[in-house]
Amino acid sequence: MQKLLDKYELELSPEELQKFETFLEIFMETNSQINLSAIRDADGIVEKHFIDSLMLAIFMDVEWKVADMGTGWWFPGIPLAITHPDADFTLIDSVGKKLKCIDNFCEKLELDNVDTLNGRAEEIGKNIEYREQFDLVVSRATAYFPTLLEYVIPLLKVWWVFAAYKLDDKEELKSAKKALSRLWAKIMKVKNYTLADQNRTIVFIEKIAKTHPKYPRKVGIPLKEPIK
């Protein structure tokens, strides 16, 4: 693991490294019983899941109240929670069994800065307990960009940031222009990097005004009829 961390110029404390080693062990054990990832080898998991998740911290500070939208099998949420113990993470997904697995992993990793939230993004975005309550939202390979923006932007406080992990696809980025305008958000910067010979990017989006009450639309509409 250390060799791969050095390759991407990532530094972990001994305590963090130990947690990642434990995480790798329990991930691989669980992955042998449940299909968490098609990636089965240790180096592949470290590079394509752990390190990819941690790339965000190269480009920005990860602080305060963070949501991971569509966390799936907990990437990038858990790796970021390990390296940023002072931030509070809420990992969101519509599939309850995935969140139960996350809760189990966090217990074994002794992570006390992670909560899970089960629900559809459209409903959570309308809930005043979560709407415009987060300083940072992250999401990794979750949905088509205009759809994803409608899921995420309502959760953000004004002037705070959404970091979207994506493949380097300029056409998809262009497709988000109208959604950004409707949702009162703008692209701050785009950071490209290469991971395992694949071109990847993190798009940083700032919310510039309160989200109109009509967004997000009813369950299923952002997916079927993205803003474009």
Backbone as JSON, one array per atom type, in Angstrom:
{
  "sequence": "MQKLLDKYELELSPEELQKFETFLEIFMETNSQINLSAIRDADGIVEKHFIDSLMLAIFMDVEWKVADMGTGWWFPGIPLAITHPDADFTLIDSVGKKLKCIDNFCEKLELDNVDTLNGRAEEIGKNIEYREQFDLVVSRATAYFPTLLEYVIPLLKVWWVFAAYKLDDKEELKSAKKALSRLWAKIMKVKNYTLADQNRTIVFIEKIAKTHPKYPRKVGIPLKEPIK",
  "N": [[0.82, -1.2, 0.0], [1.94, 1.25, 0.77], [3.75, 1.78, -1.28], [2.08, 2.43, -3.44], [0.81, 4.69, -2.4], [3.0, 6.41, -2.27], [3.51, 6.67, -5.0], [1.45, 8.34, -5.83], [1.96, 10.52, -4.34], [0.86, 10.78, -1.78], [0.44, 11.21, 1.66], [0.14, 9.44, 4.67], [-0.63, 9.23, 8.12], [0.82, 7.0, 10.61], [-1.31, 5.9, 12.06], [-3.51, 6.34, 10.38], [-2.71, 4.84, 8.16], [-2.77, 2.29, 9.28], [-5.52, 2.01, 9.7], [-6.42, 1.99, 7.05], [-5.23, -0.35, 6.17], [-6.61, -2.18, 7.71], [-9.16, -1.66, 6.74], [-8.83, -2.49, 4.08], [-8.48, -5.24, 4.47], [-10.97, -6.06, 5.62], [-12.67, -5.21, 3.64], [-11.92, -6.82, 1.42], [-12.51, -9.32, 2.45], [-15.3, -9.14, 2.82], [-16.02, -8.61, 0.19], [-15.56, -11.01, -0.99], [-17.75, -12.41, -0.29], [-20.0, -10.89, -0.79], [-20.95, -9.07, -3.66], [-19.24, -6.44, -3.86], [-17.45, -5.02, -5.4], [-16.05, -5.2, -8.68], [-13.38, -5.24, -8.75], [-10.87, -7.14, -7.46], [-8.28, -7.63, -6.56], [-5.74, -6.7, -4.19], [-4.0, -4.46, -4.72], [-5.38, -3.21, -6.78], [-7.77, -2.43, -5.49], [-6.75, -0.66, -3.57], [-5.57, 1.3, -5.23], [-7.61, 2.08, -7.13], [-9.88, 2.56, -5.65], [-9.34, 3.42, -2.87], [-7.16, 5.32, -3.12], [-8.08, 6.9, -5.26], [-10.33, 8.04, -4.05], [-9.07, 9.64, -2.14], [-7.83, 11.62, -3.61], [-9.12, 14.06, -3.73], [-8.35, 15.58, -1.51], [-5.93, 16.61, -2.23], [-6.49, 18.8, -3.7], [-8.2, 20.47, -2.25], [-9.24, 21.6, 1.05], [-10.81, 19.39, 3.29], [-13.42, 19.78, 5.21], [-15.56, 20.54, 8.06], [-19.04, 20.04, 7.59], [-19.94, 17.32, 5.78], [-21.4, 15.71, 2.98], [-21.85, 12.61, 1.32], [-23.09, 11.86, -1.6], [-25.05, 9.29, -2.92], [-23.43, 7.17, -2.07], [-23.0, 4.43, -2.38], [-20.95, 1.68, -2.25], [-19.51, 3.02, -0.25], [-17.46, 4.84, -1.2], [-16.39, 8.06, -2.1], [-16.55, 8.37, 0.67], [-15.79, 6.88, 3.18], [-12.87, 6.58, 3.01], [-12.16, 9.36, 3.02], [-13.19, 10.11, 5.47], [-11.55, 8.71, 7.19], [-9.11, 10.05, 6.91], [-9.76, 12.61, 7.62], [-10.63, 13.29, 10.42], [-11.85, 15.33, 11.88], [-13.92, 16.33, 10.43], [-17.44, 16.05, 9.78], [-19.26, 13.42, 8.47], [-21.88, 12.49, 6.32], [-23.19, 9.76, 4.85], [-24.96, 9.01, 2.05], [-27.5, 7.01, 0.63], [-29.81, 5.19, -1.42], [-30.17, 2.54, -1.03], [-30.7, 0.39, 1.47], [-29.31, -1.92, 2.46], [-26.71, -1.51, 1.71], [-25.96, 0.63, 3.3], [-26.14, -0.51, 5.83], [-23.99, -2.23, 5.72], [-21.96, -0.33, 5.55], [-22.23, 0.88, 8.07], [-21.39, -1.25, 9.65], [-18.72, -1.53, 8.8], [-17.69, 0.95, 9.61], [-17.91, 0.72, 12.35], [-16.07, -1.34, 12.86], [-13.78, -0.04, 12.03], [-13.62, 1.91, 13.86], [-14.65, 4.49, 13.44], [-15.96, 7.46, 14.31], [-17.06, 9.64, 13.13], [-18.89, 9.38, 11.12], [-22.09, 9.18, 9.76], [-24.98, 7.48, 8.47], [-27.45, 7.77, 5.9], [-30.49, 6.83, 4.74], [-32.33, 6.99, 1.81], [-34.14, 8.48, -0.98], [-32.6, 10.72, -3.22], [-34.09, 12.88, -4.19], [-36.09, 13.2, -2.3], [-34.7, 13.61, 0.08], [-33.46, 16.01, -0.54], [-35.58, 17.77, -0.35], [-36.2, 17.77, 2.27], [-36.23, 19.65, 5.21], [-34.42, 19.2, 7.21], [-32.08, 18.49, 6.0], [-31.77, 20.0, 3.69], [-29.87, 22.47, 2.19], [-27.86, 22.35, 4.16], [-25.25, 21.47, 4.19], [-21.67, 21.86, 4.02], [-19.91, 20.85, 2.21], [-20.37, 18.71, -0.5], [-19.79, 15.53, -1.82], [-19.41, 13.27, -4.57], [-19.1, 10.27, -6.32], [-18.82, 9.0, -9.44], [-21.66, 8.73, -9.89], [-24.08, 9.6, -11.31], [-25.45, 10.88, -14.44], [-24.34, 14.1, -15.31], [-26.14, 16.52, -15.3], [-28.38, 15.41, -13.97], [-27.22, 14.6, -11.56], [-26.45, 17.07, -10.48], [-28.94, 18.18, -9.85], [-29.7, 16.48, -7.82], [-27.79, 17.1, -5.87], [-27.15, 19.94, -5.45], [-29.33, 21.2, -3.99], [-28.74, 20.4, -1.38], [-26.57, 21.81, -0.51], [-25.15, 24.54, 1.37], [-25.39, 28.04, 0.65], [-22.74, 29.44, -1.24], [-21.04, 27.37, -0.78], [-19.5, 24.13, -1.57], [-19.62, 21.66, -4.17], [-18.03, 18.69, -4.96], [-17.39, 16.82, -7.64], [-16.52, 13.66, -8.63], [-15.38, 12.47, -11.62], [-15.11, 10.8, -14.85], [-12.86, 12.02, -17.36], [-14.62, 13.82, -19.29], [-15.45, 15.95, -21.56], [-17.73, 16.6, -23.03], [-19.85, 15.75, -21.42], [-19.5, 17.5, -19.35], [-20.11, 19.92, -20.63], [-22.8, 19.48, -20.98], [-23.97, 20.14, -18.63], [-24.46, 22.82, -18.43], [-26.99, 24.25, -18.57], [-28.34, 23.17, -16.36], [-26.71, 24.03, -14.26], [-27.18, 26.8, -14.41], [-29.97, 26.94, -13.85], [-30.02, 25.95, -11.28], [-28.61, 27.74, -9.82], [-25.71, 27.72, -9.61], [-22.16, 27.42, -10.16], [-19.26, 26.48, -12.08], [-16.24, 26.26, -10.45], [-13.59, 25.33, -10.69], [-11.71, 22.87, -12.51], [-10.1, 19.92, -11.98], [-7.73, 17.8, -13.26], [-6.48, 14.46, -13.36], [-4.42, 11.52, -13.56], [-5.16, 8.18, -13.11], [-4.26, 4.95, -12.59], [-3.71, 4.68, -15.35], [-5.93, 5.9, -16.43], [-7.78, 8.71, -17.45], [-8.98, 11.05, -15.28], [-11.18, 13.28, -13.44], [-11.91, 15.95, -11.15], [-14.61, 17.92, -10.59], [-15.24, 21.1, -9.43], [-17.82, 22.77, -7.93], [-19.56, 25.69, -7.18], [-22.17, 26.86, -5.11], [-24.26, 29.57, -5.67], [-26.55, 30.9, -4.93], [-29.69, 30.6, -3.13], [-31.48, 27.56, -3.62], [-34.16, 27.18, -5.87], [-37.48, 26.45, -4.74], [-38.74, 24.46, -6.29], [-36.91, 22.57, -6.96], [-35.15, 19.7, -5.68], [-36.96, 17.99, -8.32], [-39.84, 15.73, -8.42], [-39.5, 12.28, -7.34], [-37.6, 10.34, -9.53], [-37.92, 12.01, -11.76], [-35.64, 13.78, -12.24], [-33.83, 11.9, -13.25], [-35.14, 10.78, -15.49], [-35.83, 13.04, -16.96], [-33.56, 15.01, -17.3], [-32.25, 18.3, -16.55], [-31.64, 20.2, -19.32]],
  "CA": [[0.0, 0.0, 0.0], [2.8, 2.42, 0.87], [4.34, 2.04, -2.6], [1.06, 3.12, -4.24], [0.65, 6.02, -1.82], [4.16, 7.19, -2.71], [3.34, 6.92, -6.43], [0.54, 9.48, -6.0], [2.43, 11.56, -3.43], [-0.08, 10.89, -0.67], [1.06, 10.87, 2.94], [-0.77, 9.07, 5.74], [-0.01, 8.98, 9.42], [0.82, 5.57, 10.93], [-2.66, 5.5, 12.5], [-4.35, 6.27, 9.18], [-2.27, 3.7, 7.36], [-3.28, 1.09, 9.93], [-6.96, 1.92, 9.42], [-6.6, 1.58, 5.66], [-4.88, -1.77, 6.07], [-7.76, -2.9, 8.27], [-10.24, -1.48, 5.77], [-8.55, -3.37, 2.94], [-8.71, -6.63, 4.9], [-12.4, -6.36, 5.77], [-13.29, -5.02, 2.32], [-11.67, -8.0, 0.6], [-13.26, -10.44, 3.04], [-16.72, -8.94, 2.5], [-16.15, -8.68, -1.26], [-15.56, -12.42, -1.38], [-19.06, -12.95, 0.06], [-21.0, -10.02, -1.43], [-20.3, -8.41, -4.8], [-19.07, -5.01, -3.63], [-16.66, -4.42, -6.48], [-15.44, -6.14, -9.62], [-11.93, -5.22, -8.48], [-10.67, -8.15, -6.41], [-6.92, -7.68, -6.05], [-5.46, -5.68, -3.18], [-3.44, -3.25, -5.33], [-6.45, -2.56, -7.52], [-8.66, -1.79, -4.53], [-6.04, 0.48, -3.0], [-5.36, 2.36, -6.22], [-8.81, 2.55, -7.84], [-10.9, 2.97, -4.69], [-8.83, 4.21, -1.76], [-6.39, 6.48, -3.57], [-8.96, 7.78, -6.04], [-11.13, 8.79, -3.08], [-8.23, 10.61, -1.41], [-7.28, 12.65, -4.49], [-9.79, 15.33, -3.45], [-7.62, 16.33, -0.49], [-4.8, 17.29, -2.88], [-6.98, 20.03, -4.34], [-8.96, 21.32, -1.34], [-9.4, 21.15, 2.42], [-12.07, 18.69, 3.54], [-13.72, 20.21, 6.58], [-16.92, 20.85, 8.47], [-20.13, 19.09, 7.42], [-19.76, 16.76, 4.44], [-22.3, 14.64, 2.53], [-21.43, 11.79, 0.17], [-24.33, 11.52, -2.27], [-24.96, 8.05, -3.67], [-22.14, 6.61, -1.62], [-22.83, 3.06, -2.86], [-20.13, 0.91, -1.32], [-18.76, 3.92, 0.64], [-16.36, 5.63, -1.75], [-15.15, 8.36, -1.36], [-16.85, 8.76, 2.04], [-15.0, 6.3, 4.27], [-11.46, 7.01, 2.96], [-12.03, 10.76, 3.45], [-13.47, 10.16, 6.91], [-10.36, 8.21, 7.89], [-8.03, 11.05, 6.87], [-10.27, 13.9, 8.1], [-11.45, 12.93, 11.59], [-12.56, 16.48, 12.44], [-15.1, 16.62, 9.6], [-18.59, 15.17, 10.01], [-19.68, 12.86, 7.2], [-23.16, 11.8, 6.16], [-23.13, 8.95, 3.64], [-26.34, 8.92, 1.61], [-27.79, 6.07, -0.44], [-31.2, 4.72, -1.4], [-30.17, 1.09, -0.78], [-30.46, 0.21, 2.9], [-28.34, -2.96, 2.79], [-25.37, -0.93, 1.55], [-25.69, 1.47, 4.47], [-25.89, -1.42, 6.96], [-22.61, -2.68, 5.55], [-21.13, 0.81, 5.91], [-22.27, 1.01, 9.53], [-20.56, -2.32, 10.18], [-17.34, -1.18, 8.53], [-17.29, 2.09, 10.45], [-17.75, 0.2, 13.71], [-14.8, -2.08, 12.91], [-12.7, 0.93, 11.85], [-13.73, 2.86, 14.97], [-14.89, 5.82, 12.89], [-17.1, 8.07, 15.0], [-17.43, 10.86, 12.41], [-19.69, 8.98, 9.96], [-23.49, 8.76, 9.87], [-25.56, 7.05, 7.2], [-28.79, 8.29, 5.66], [-31.16, 6.03, 3.73], [-33.43, 7.69, 1.17], [-33.98, 8.96, -2.34], [-32.0, 12.06, -3.24], [-35.12, 13.89, -4.42], [-36.83, 13.4, -1.05], [-33.76, 14.19, 1.04], [-33.26, 17.4, -0.94], [-36.75, 18.56, 0.06], [-36.31, 17.68, 3.74], [-35.57, 20.82, 5.79], [-33.33, 18.76, 8.08], [-30.88, 18.3, 5.19], [-31.72, 20.97, 2.61], [-28.96, 23.6, 2.41], [-27.23, 22.14, 5.47], [-23.9, 20.91, 4.08], [-20.6, 22.74, 3.55], [-19.28, 20.17, 1.09], [-20.96, 17.45, -0.94], [-18.95, 14.79, -2.76], [-20.08, 12.15, -5.22], [-18.14, 9.6, -7.19], [-19.37, 8.14, -10.5], [-23.01, 8.43, -9.44], [-25.13, 9.81, -12.3], [-25.25, 11.87, -15.5], [-24.05, 15.34, -14.59], [-27.31, 17.35, -14.99], [-29.17, 14.71, -12.95], [-26.47, 14.65, -10.3], [-26.53, 18.43, -9.94], [-30.25, 18.37, -9.24], [-29.67, 15.74, -6.55], [-26.81, 17.59, -4.89], [-27.12, 21.38, -5.15], [-30.24, 21.58, -2.9], [-28.18, 20.06, -0.06], [-25.46, 22.71, -0.18], [-25.31, 25.92, 1.81], [-24.96, 29.02, -0.35], [-21.3, 29.73, -1.31], [-20.22, 26.2, -0.48], [-18.93, 23.47, -2.75], [-19.84, 20.28, -4.59], [-16.88, 18.1, -5.66], [-17.87, 15.66, -8.4], [-15.51, 12.8, -9.23], [-15.88, 12.05, -12.92], [-14.16, 10.57, -15.93], [-12.58, 13.25, -18.09], [-15.55, 13.83, -20.41], [-15.78, 17.36, -21.77], [-19.1, 16.72, -23.52], [-20.74, 15.66, -20.26], [-19.34, 18.76, -18.63], [-20.88, 20.93, -21.37], [-24.22, 19.18, -20.84], [-24.44, 20.64, -17.34], [-24.54, 24.28, -18.46], [-28.33, 24.72, -18.24], [-28.64, 22.76, -14.98], [-25.99, 24.95, -13.38], [-27.89, 28.07, -14.42], [-31.26, 26.79, -13.17], [-29.82, 25.62, -9.87], [-27.8, 28.8, -9.23], [-24.38, 27.19, -9.28], [-21.18, 27.66, -11.22], [-18.02, 25.72, -11.99], [-15.11, 27.03, -9.91], [-12.35, 24.82, -11.28], [-11.71, 21.46, -12.89], [-8.77, 19.37, -11.75], [-7.53, 16.53, -13.94], [-5.39, 13.6, -12.88], [-4.39, 10.19, -14.16], [-5.18, 7.13, -12.11], [-4.21, 3.62, -13.22], [-3.74, 4.91, -16.8], [-7.23, 6.43, -16.83], [-7.91, 10.15, -17.22], [-10.09, 11.35, -14.37], [-11.29, 14.7, -13.11], [-12.82, 16.38, -10.09], [-15.21, 19.2, -10.94], [-15.61, 21.83, -8.22], [-18.97, 23.62, -8.24], [-19.96, 26.56, -6.07], [-23.56, 27.3, -5.09], [-24.18, 31.03, -5.57], [-27.8, 31.45, -4.39], [-30.58, 29.56, -2.63], [-32.12, 26.74, -4.63], [-35.6, 27.38, -6.03], [-38.23, 25.37, -4.07], [-39.19, 23.4, -7.2], [-35.85, 21.57, -7.1], [-35.26, 18.74, -6.77], [-38.29, 17.59, -8.72], [-40.33, 14.48, -7.84], [-38.66, 11.08, -7.5], [-37.51, 9.76, -10.86], [-37.94, 13.0, -12.84], [-34.29, 14.21, -12.64], [-33.19, 10.85, -14.03], [-35.83, 10.63, -16.78], [-35.87, 14.32, -17.69], [-32.53, 15.92, -16.75], [-32.26, 19.7, -17.02], [-30.65, 20.37, -20.39]],
  "C": [[0.86, 1.26, 0.0], [3.41, 2.78, -0.49], [3.35, 2.81, -3.48], [0.8, 4.53, -3.7], [1.79, 6.94, -2.26], [4.03, 7.57, -4.19], [2.48, 8.16, -6.67], [0.82, 10.62, -5.01], [1.41, 11.86, -2.33], [0.6, 10.43, 0.61], [-0.02, 10.56, 3.97], [0.01, 8.92, 7.03], [-0.01, 7.48, 9.68], [-0.57, 5.07, 11.33], [-3.6, 5.38, 11.31], [-4.0, 5.08, 8.31], [-2.79, 2.39, 7.95], [-4.77, 0.9, 9.67], [-7.21, 1.47, 7.99], [-6.23, 0.11, 5.46], [-6.0, -2.64, 6.61], [-8.93, -2.85, 7.3], [-10.06, -2.41, 4.58], [-8.88, -4.82, 3.29], [-10.2, -6.94, 4.96], [-13.15, -6.15, 4.45], [-13.13, -6.28, 1.48], [-12.43, -9.21, 1.14], [-14.75, -10.34, 2.68], [-16.96, -9.09, 1.01], [-16.14, -10.12, -1.77], [-16.92, -13.08, -1.12], [-20.2, -12.2, -0.63], [-20.28, -9.28, -2.56], [-20.26, -6.9, -4.59], [-18.39, -4.33, -4.8], [-16.13, -5.51, -7.38], [-13.93, -6.22, -9.44], [-11.67, -6.11, -7.28], [-9.27, -8.13, -5.8], [-6.63, -6.49, -5.15], [-4.95, -4.38, -3.79], [-4.52, -2.48, -6.09], [-7.41, -1.83, -6.62], [-8.02, -0.54, -3.94], [-5.96, 1.63, -3.98], [-6.67, 2.94, -6.74], [-9.94, 2.97, -6.91], [-10.33, 3.89, -3.61], [-8.14, 5.48, -2.25], [-7.24, 7.43, -4.39], [-9.81, 8.64, -5.1], [-10.33, 9.91, -2.42], [-7.69, 11.74, -2.29], [-7.9, 14.02, -4.21], [-8.96, 16.2, -2.51], [-6.36, 17.0, -1.05], [-5.22, 18.68, -3.35], [-7.75, 20.97, -3.4], [-8.94, 20.74, 0.07], [-10.77, 20.48, 2.56], [-12.42, 18.92, 5.01], [-15.22, 20.31, 6.8], [-17.9, 19.72, 8.2], [-20.18, 18.62, 5.97], [-20.81, 15.69, 4.17], [-21.67, 13.92, 1.34], [-22.71, 11.27, -0.47], [-24.18, 10.27, -3.14], [-23.7, 7.29, -3.35], [-21.91, 5.17, -2.08], [-22.08, 2.21, -1.84], [-19.06, 1.8, -0.69], [-17.52, 4.61, 0.09], [-16.94, 6.9, -2.37], [-15.33, 8.57, 0.14], [-15.94, 8.21, 3.12], [-13.52, 6.68, 4.17], [-11.26, 8.45, 3.42], [-12.29, 10.9, 4.95], [-12.27, 9.67, 7.73], [-9.3, 9.31, 7.99], [-8.46, 12.43, 7.36], [-11.19, 13.68, 9.29], [-12.23, 14.09, 12.19], [-13.77, 16.9, 11.61], [-16.2, 15.61, 9.93], [-19.17, 14.73, 8.68], [-21.05, 12.21, 7.31], [-23.13, 11.08, 4.82], [-24.55, 8.58, 3.24], [-26.48, 7.89, 0.49], [-29.24, 5.6, -0.3], [-31.3, 3.23, -1.07], [-29.75, 0.82, 0.66], [-29.38, -0.81, 3.23], [-26.9, -2.46, 2.63], [-25.0, -0.12, 2.79], [-25.47, 0.61, 5.73], [-24.46, -1.94, 6.91], [-21.64, -1.57, 5.94], [-21.08, 0.98, 7.42], [-21.38, -0.04, 10.19], [-19.08, -2.01, 9.98], [-16.86, -0.06, 9.44], [-17.09, 1.66, 11.89], [-16.41, -0.52, 13.85], [-13.61, -1.14, 12.78], [-12.65, 1.99, 12.94], [-13.81, 4.3, 14.46], [-16.14, 6.4, 13.56], [-17.57, 9.36, 14.32], [-18.26, 10.57, 11.16], [-21.1, 8.58, 10.39], [-23.96, 8.32, 8.49], [-27.0, 7.54, 7.12], [-29.4, 7.54, 4.47], [-32.33, 6.81, 3.12], [-33.12, 8.07, -0.25], [-33.5, 10.4, -2.31], [-33.06, 13.15, -3.38], [-35.88, 14.21, -3.13], [-35.94, 14.04, 0.02], [-33.53, 15.67, 0.74], [-34.4, 18.32, -0.58], [-36.89, 18.64, 1.58], [-35.54, 18.82, 4.39], [-34.44, 20.44, 6.74], [-32.01, 18.67, 7.32], [-30.71, 19.36, 4.1], [-30.87, 22.18, 3.0], [-28.3, 23.55, 3.79], [-25.77, 21.7, 5.4], [-22.91, 21.92, 3.5], [-19.92, 22.17, 2.31], [-20.09, 18.92, 0.78], [-20.01, 16.82, -1.95], [-19.8, 13.69, -3.39], [-19.13, 11.58, -6.26], [-18.87, 8.66, -8.14], [-20.81, 7.73, -10.2], [-24.05, 8.51, -10.54], [-24.67, 10.79, -13.36], [-25.25, 13.25, -14.85], [-25.29, 16.21, -14.32], [-28.22, 16.73, -13.92], [-28.51, 14.83, -11.59], [-26.54, 16.03, -9.66], [-27.87, 18.68, -9.27], [-30.38, 17.61, -7.93], [-28.91, 16.51, -5.47], [-26.98, 19.05, -4.49], [-28.11, 21.79, -4.06], [-29.7, 21.3, -1.5], [-27.15, 21.08, 0.42], [-25.92, 24.04, 0.41], [-24.85, 26.84, 0.67], [-23.49, 29.37, -0.13], [-20.43, 28.54, -0.94], [-20.14, 25.3, -1.7], [-19.39, 22.02, -2.91], [-18.61, 19.82, -5.37], [-17.34, 16.8, -6.32], [-16.7, 14.91, -9.03], [-16.07, 12.23, -10.52], [-14.74, 11.54, -13.8], [-13.98, 11.89, -16.68], [-13.4, 13.25, -19.38], [-16.05, 15.26, -20.62], [-17.2, 17.56, -22.28], [-20.1, 16.63, -22.37], [-20.68, 16.95, -19.46], [-20.16, 19.87, -19.3], [-22.38, 20.72, -21.16], [-24.83, 19.76, -19.57], [-24.71, 22.14, -17.33], [-25.91, 24.8, -18.02], [-28.7, 24.38, -16.81], [-27.94, 23.68, -13.98], [-26.72, 26.29, -13.29], [-29.2, 27.99, -13.63], [-31.09, 26.59, -11.67], [-28.96, 26.64, -9.13], [-26.47, 28.27, -8.69], [-23.44, 27.48, -10.44], [-19.94, 26.79, -10.99], [-16.9, 26.65, -11.52], [-13.81, 26.64, -10.61], [-12.55, 23.35, -11.62], [-10.28, 20.96, -12.75], [-8.67, 17.97, -12.36], [-6.37, 15.76, -13.33], [-5.5, 12.26, -13.59], [-4.28, 9.15, -13.05], [-5.26, 5.78, -12.81], [-4.42, 3.74, -14.74], [-5.1, 5.37, -17.32], [-7.29, 7.91, -16.5], [-9.17, 10.43, -16.42], [-10.09, 12.83, -14.03], [-12.16, 14.88, -11.88], [-13.29, 17.78, -10.47], [-15.71, 19.87, -9.66], [-16.67, 22.87, -8.57], [-19.39, 24.39, -7.0], [-21.44, 26.93, -6.21], [-23.59, 28.8, -4.81], [-25.47, 31.68, -5.08], [-28.67, 30.29, -3.92], [-31.28, 28.84, -3.78], [-33.62, 27.03, -4.67], [-36.36, 26.19, -5.42], [-38.67, 24.24, -4.99], [-38.16, 22.29, -7.37], [-35.44, 21.0, -5.75], [-36.72, 18.4, -7.08], [-38.65, 16.22, -8.14], [-39.41, 13.3, -8.17], [-38.75, 10.55, -8.92], [-37.42, 10.78, -11.98], [-36.53, 13.48, -13.21], [-33.55, 13.18, -13.49], [-33.81, 10.74, -15.42], [-35.77, 11.89, -17.62], [-34.85, 15.3, -17.11], [-32.64, 17.32, -17.34], [-31.19, 19.84, -18.11], [-31.26, 21.15, -21.54]]
}
